[in-house]
Amino acid sequence: MNTKTSKILEQHQELRKKCLVYTRVMGYHRPVESFNIGKKGEHRQRVHFKENA
């Protein structure tokens, strides 16, 4: 993160909110925050792709 971005984040610290990331697991959505350490690591290693139009 560059210094300009860091300064902006520091200035607006009180406005920031926690963001929950959900992912689909076995047909339903769950917050990644609730995963165990192994599942969190697996989620970080996933490769995202864009489907061609």
Steps between C-alpha positions, in 0.01 A plus 500: 500500500645835407528797737221695329256213559620462859441868571148486357416192711635668813294815436178301464561233763181585693287449186634153421280196565574130517425321175381139511604283208266214415576202281293209380567172680307183422211688341455779755682822593715534813719782628869423451559641849335190651732254319764301683867579427532232231191611311612867520833403341320307227277802431805730459651261244194492276545630147230733368416514133292717268269330255523631144191678373 
